[in-house]
Amino acid sequence: MGQRLSGGRSCLDVPGGLLPQPPPPPPPVRRRLALLFAMLCVWLYLLVYSCAGSCAAAPGLLLLGSGSRAAHAPPAPGPDGPPPRLPFPAAPATQSAAGGEVAEGAASQEEQSPETPDSPSPISSFFSGSGSKRLPQAIIIGVKKGGTRALLEFLRVHPDVRAVGAEPHFFDRSYDKGLAWYRDLMPRTLEGQITMEKTPSYFVTREAPARISAMSKDTKLLVVVRDPVTRAVSDYTQTLSKRPDIPSFESLAFRNRSAGLVDRSWSAIQIGLYAEHLERWLRHFPARQMLFVSGERLVRDPAGELGRVQDFLGLKRIISDKHFYFNQTKGFPCLKKAEGSGRPHCLGKTKGRPHPEIDAQVLRQLRDFYRPFNRKFYQMTGHDFGWD
């Protein structure tokens, strides 16, 4: 077979029978990287899992502290930081400026307070990269039947606005549940997005200004205002749709019709005293942090009014005329494309109800009643809304 070497041996006839085999080649680089990545994932999993207990315990710490020290706690240190420590006593009886009736009206409430959503696990939140829940940086605080729902729906078209759909009613009805509960209601946001909510009854709730200020003194506040006489009729119309047996508008609006004595204790009248409610807010927030949106202009020129709102919130002007069309049947603007949909969207059937016919003399008496309050409101806001 092979060529003979000296000594008569074949080249294959070596001790042991065969030449020693070369060592096996090292594993491919790709396999090494896969193994390294798997070990890294296991390490991250254990790291986050070990933090889960302490993270879950954090909301409980928010309830610690009492008295004046907790009441003057500083605002949250950052959008991802823990909420400020505030006292949350057993639910006090929240008084509204509307006297016997809460301004939003428990019987006339169209949207129920949302239930606390299921929270994702720390692990899924860590790997999903879907943003985080933050306390709102801006709140639509009022007014009822002024156009708050329209403003919220229009704003949600903006890609940098994330808002709660239902009204949380945290600062008037559920404050005892704590800021951790409130924050859990918020949608997840990415860096640069604004978290918002709207609850119209905040504007007339006496405790709301101090409570929102305690959460964050930097909160931006939006108030949608409307001719208080028209607003009162709209408020009455909403209640009438649910309770057809209620007394007439005239009998509720006056204590003594012949003497022209208006009943200020009726919530539909009380809400329209904008100047009185605003005084309470200005004790806790500077005027520059409040924007008053005209409900009338929101109907006539939604893009123009939304331009002011976007500027106030520090947003790029994205919402424009191209987003709206006017619905002749309803009598107000609708969206050509709603958030998350490619189809046109109008507000629900509860919006734009036809008002009952009110005696012209009654409307004149109410306009005379509101005139001094309106003028004071114009002075306080630096804007004449033209209701007189």
C-alpha positions in Angstrom: 0.0 0.0 0.0 2.2 2.9 1.2 5.8 3.5 0.5 8.2 1.8 2.8 10.3 3.8 5.2 13.6 2.8 6.8 13.3 -0.1 9.2 10.6 -1.7 7.0 7.6 0.2 8.5 4.8 1.6 6.6 3.9 5.3 7.2 0.7 4.1 8.9 2.5 1.6 11.2 3.1 3.9 14.2 2.6 3.0 17.8 -1.0 3.0 18.7 -2.0 1.9 15.2 -3.0 5.3 13.8 -1.7 8.9 13.7 -3.2 11.1 16.5 -6.4 12.9 15.3 -6.5 16.7 15.3 -8.5 18.4 18.1 -12.2 19.2 17.4 -12.8 22.7 16.0 -14.2 25.3 18.4 -18.0 25.9 18.5 -19.2 28.4 15.9 -19.3 32.0 17.0 -23.0 32.2 16.5 -23.6 29.5 19.1 -21.5 31.3 21.6 -23.4 34.5 21.0 -26.7 32.7 21.4 -25.6 31.2 24.7 -24.4 34.5 26.0 -27.7 36.2 25.0 -29.7 33.5 26.8 -27.6 34.0 30.0 -28.1 37.7 29.8 -31.9 37.3 29.5 -32.0 35.0 32.5 -29.9 37.6 34.5 -32.3 40.4 33.5 -35.3 38.3 34.4 -33.9 37.6 37.9 -33.0 41.2 38.4 -36.4 42.6 37.5 -38.2 39.8 39.4 -36.2 40.7 42.5 -37.3 44.3 42.2 -41.0 43.4 41.7 -41.7 43.2 45.4 -40.2 46.5 46.3 -41.9 48.2 43.3 -45.3 46.8 44.3 -44.9 48.0 47.8 -44.2 51.6 46.7 -47.9 52.7 46.4 -48.5 51.7 50.0 -45.8 54.2 51.0 -47.8 57.0 49.5 -50.4 56.7 52.2 -47.9 57.4 54.9 -47.7 60.8 56.6 -50.4 63.0 57.9 -51.1 66.6 59.0 -49.5 69.7 57.5 -46.2 67.9 56.5 -48.1 65.6 54.0 -50.4 68.4 52.9 -47.4 70.4 51.7 -45.5 67.5 50.1 -43.5 68.5 46.9 -44.8 67.5 43.5 -43.5 64.3 41.8 -39.8 64.5 41.1 -40.2 63.4 37.5 -42.7 61.8 35.1 -41.5 58.3 36.1 -41.0 59.0 39.8 -43.3 58.0 42.6 -46.3 60.3 43.2 -46.1 62.8 46.0 -47.0 61.8 49.5 -50.4 63.1 50.4 -52.9 62.5 53.2 -55.9 60.6 52.1 -58.4 60.6 55.0 -61.5 58.6 55.0 -63.8 59.9 52.3 -65.1 63.3 53.4 -68.4 64.6 52.3 -67.4 66.6 49.2 -69.2 69.9 49.0 -70.0 71.4 45.7 -70.5 75.0 45.0 -73.9 74.0 43.6 -75.3 73.6 47.1 -77.7 70.7 47.4 -76.9 69.3 44.0 -73.4 68.3 43.0 -72.5 70.3 40.0 -72.0 67.3 37.7 -75.2 65.9 39.0 -75.3 62.3 40.3 -78.6 61.7 38.6 -77.5 63.3 35.3 -74.1 61.7 35.1 -73.6 60.3 31.6 -70.3 58.6 32.2 -69.6 56.4 35.2 -66.3 56.4 37.0 -64.0 53.8 35.5 -63.0 50.7 37.4 -59.4 50.2 38.3 -57.8 48.4 35.3 -55.7 45.3 35.7 -52.0 46.3 36.0 -49.5 44.4 33.9 -46.7 42.5 35.7 -43.4 44.3 36.2 -41.8 41.7 33.9 -44.2 42.3 31.0 -44.0 46.1 31.4 -40.2 45.9 31.4 -40.0 44.0 28.1 -43.0 45.5 26.3 -41.5 49.0 26.1 -45.0 50.4 25.9 -44.3 53.5 28.0 -45.4 54.2 31.6 -48.3 55.5 33.5 -48.0 59.1 34.7 -50.1 61.5 36.6 -51.8 63.9 34.2 -49.9 67.0 33.2 -53.1 68.7 31.9 -56.7 68.4 33.1 -60.0 69.7 31.5 -61.6 70.8 34.8 -64.9 72.2 33.4 -67.5 73.3 32.8 -70.4 70.9 32.5 -72.4 71.3 29.2 -69.7 73.7 27.9 -68.1 71.4 25.3 -65.6 69.4 27.4 -66.3 66.1 25.6 -65.8 67.8 22.2 -62.5 69.3 23.3 -61.2 66.0 24.7 -62.2 64.0 21.6 -60.6 66.6 19.3 -57.4 66.6 21.3 -57.1 62.9 21.2 -56.4 63.1 17.5 -53.0 64.6 18.3 -50.3 61.9 18.4 -48.7 63.4 21.5 -51.9 63.4 23.6 -53.0 60.4 25.6 -56.2 60.8 27.6 -58.6 58.8 29.7 -61.9 58.3 28.0 -64.2 58.1 31.0 -64.3 60.8 33.7 -62.2 59.6 36.7 -63.9 62.0 39.2 -60.8 61.5 41.4 -60.5 65.0 42.9 -64.2 65.2 43.8 -65.5 61.7 44.5 -62.6 59.2 44.9 -59.8 61.2 46.5 -59.6 58.8 49.4 -58.4 56.1 47.0 -55.0 57.8 46.7 -52.8 58.9 43.9 -51.5 55.4 43.1 -55.1 54.4 42.2 -55.5 57.6 40.2 -52.3 57.1 38.2 -53.3 53.5 37.5 -56.3 54.8 35.6 -54.1 56.8 33.2 -53.0 55.5 29.8 -49.4 54.5 29.1 -47.4 57.3 27.5 -44.0 57.6 25.8 -41.5 60.3 26.4 -42.8 63.6 25.0 -46.5 62.6 25.2 -49.0 64.4 27.5 -51.3 62.5 29.8 -54.7 64.1 30.2 -58.1 63.6 31.8 -61.4 65.6 31.9 -63.9 65.8 34.7 -66.2 68.9 34.4 -67.3 68.9 38.0 -63.8 69.8 39.2 -64.4 73.5 38.4 -67.2 73.9 40.9 -65.9 71.5 43.6 -64.5 73.5 46.5 -61.7 71.0 47.4 -60.5 70.4 43.9 -58.1 73.4 43.5 -56.1 72.5 46.6 -56.0 68.8 45.8 -54.8 69.2 42.3 -52.2 71.8 43.5 -51.0 69.3 46.1 -50.5 66.7 43.3 -48.5 69.1 41.1 -48.4 72.9 41.1 -47.4 72.7 37.4 -50.6 71.1 36.2 -52.1 72.9 33.2 -55.9 73.5 33.5 -58.4 73.9 30.7 -61.9 75.3 31.2 -64.4 75.3 28.4 -66.9 78.1 29.1 -70.2 78.9 27.3 -72.9 81.5 27.6 -74.2 80.7 31.1 -77.9 81.1 30.1 -77.5 78.7 27.2 -75.5 76.4 29.4 -78.2 76.3 32.0 -80.9 75.4 29.4 -78.6 72.7 28.1 -78.1 71.4 31.6 -81.8 71.3 32.2 -82.4 69.5 28.8 -80.0 66.8 29.8 -81.8 66.2 33.1 -85.2 66.4 31.4 -84.1 63.5 29.1 -83.7 61.3 32.1 -86.4 62.6 34.3 -89.4 63.8 32.2 -91.4 64.5 35.3 -89.2 67.3 36.7 -90.7 70.8 37.1 -90.4 73.4 34.3 -87.2 75.3 33.7 -88.9 78.6 34.8 -90.0 77.2 38.2 -86.5 75.9 38.9 -84.6 79.0 37.8 -86.6 81.5 40.0 -87.4 81.7 43.7 -89.9 84.4 42.8 -90.6 84.8 39.1 -92.7 88.0 39.4 -89.9 89.7 41.5 -87.2 88.4 39.2 -85.4 86.6 42.1 -83.1 83.9 40.6 -82.5 80.7 42.6 -78.8 80.6 42.9 -79.0 77.3 44.8 -80.1 75.4 41.6 -77.0 73.7 40.2 -77.8 74.7 36.6 -77.7 78.4 37.7 -74.8 78.0 40.1 -72.4 76.5 37.6 -72.6 79.6 35.4 -71.2 81.9 38.1 -67.8 81.5 36.5 -66.1 84.4 38.3 -66.9 83.1 41.8 -65.5 79.6 41.0 -62.4 81.1 39.3 -61.5 83.0 42.4 -60.9 79.8 44.3 -58.7 78.4 41.6 -56.6 81.5 41.4 -55.7 81.0 45.1 -53.8 77.9 44.1 -52.8 78.4 40.4 -51.4 81.4 38.5 -53.6 82.6 35.6 -50.9 81.6 33.1 -51.6 77.9 33.9 -55.3 78.2 33.0 -56.7 78.4 29.5 -60.3 79.3 28.9 -61.7 77.8 25.8 -64.8 79.3 24.2 -67.5 76.7 23.7 -69.1 78.8 21.0 -65.9 79.2 19.1 -65.3 75.4 19.5 -68.4 75.0 17.3 -67.8 77.8 14.9 -64.1 77.4 14.4 -62.8 74.2 16.0 -59.4 74.3 14.3 -58.8 77.8 15.4 -59.7 77.1 19.0 -57.7 73.9 19.0 -54.7 75.9 17.7 -54.8 78.0 21.0 -55.1 74.8 23.0 -52.1 73.1 21.3 -50.0 76.2 21.9 -51.0 76.3 25.5 -50.0 72.6 26.0 -46.7 73.1 24.2 -47.7 70.8 21.3 -46.9 71.1 17.6 -49.9 72.4 15.7 -51.1 69.2 14.0 -54.9 69.4 14.4 -56.2 71.7 11.7 -59.2 72.3 9.4 -58.5 69.1 7.5 -59.6 67.1 10.5 -63.2 68.5 10.7 -66.4 68.7 8.8 -69.7 70.3 10.0 -72.6 68.0 10.6 -75.8 69.9 9.6 -78.1 67.5 11.4 -76.4 67.8 14.8 -75.3 71.4 14.3 -71.7 71.0 15.4 -68.4 69.8 13.9 -67.4 66.2 13.7 -64.0 64.5 13.1 -63.3 63.1 9.6 -61.1 60.5 11.3 -61.3 59.7 15.0 -58.4 58.4 17.1 -57.5 54.9 16.1 -60.0 54.8 13.3 -60.1 55.7 9.7 -63.8 56.5 9.8 -65.7 59.8 10.5 -66.8 60.3 14.1 -69.4 62.5 15.7 -70.1 62.9 19.4 -72.8 60.6 20.8 -76.6 61.0 20.6 -76.6 62.7 24.0 -74.9 65.7 22.4 -76.8 68.3 20.5 -80.2 67.6 21.9 -82.9 70.1 20.9 -83.6 72.5 23.7 -87.1 73.0 25.0 -88.7 76.4 24.2 -88.1 78.8 27.0 -90.1 82.1 27.5 -88.1 85.0 26.1 -88.8 87.1 29.2 -87.2 84.3 31.3 -84.1 84.4 29.2 -83.8 88.2 29.4 -84.1 88.1 33.2 -81.4 85.5 33.4 -79.1 87.5 31.1 -79.6 90.5 33.4 -78.8 88.3 36.4 -75.6 87.0 34.9 -74.3 90.2 33.4 -72.3 91.5 36.4 -70.8 88.0 36.9 -69.8 87.8 33.2 -68.1 91.2 33.2 -66.1 90.3 36.2 -65.1 87.0 34.5 -64.0 89.0 31.4 -61.8 91.1 33.6 -60.3 88.2 35.5 -59.5 86.3 32.3 -58.6 89.3 30.1 -61.1 88.0 27.4 -64.5 89.2 26.4 -66.6 86.2 25.4 -69.4 88.4 24.1 -72.3 86.8 26.1 -73.9 90.2 26.7 
